[in-house]
């Protein structure tokens, strides 16, 4: 039996609890790029906090855009693969929950390795 979007969304909800955001220190500029492979999206900030805020806004915008244009995006294999993540991210109640979902594993690592 082929798995549908809701089954993939259920898997994404568990995957989202794992580390989604990759931190890429920019040695030349001294800032940080944060990247999410599953959404093919990233943002830069001079500090880690600025990069997180920028990525939060970008993810929020992308989720809205994706859902608004789903009829278009469903025709592209890479975009269809993003659907479970988009669906999970669209269910957050507020920015605080989105921040926890995206950055909690990262923040746990920072606290463990100051």
Protein Blocks (a to p, Z undefined) as FASTA:
>chain_A
ZZdfklmmmmmmmmmmmcfbdcdddfknopacdddfklopacddfbfklmmmmmmmmmmm
mmmmmmmmmmmmmmpmklmmmmmmmmmmmmpfbfklmmmmmmmmmmmmmmmmZZ
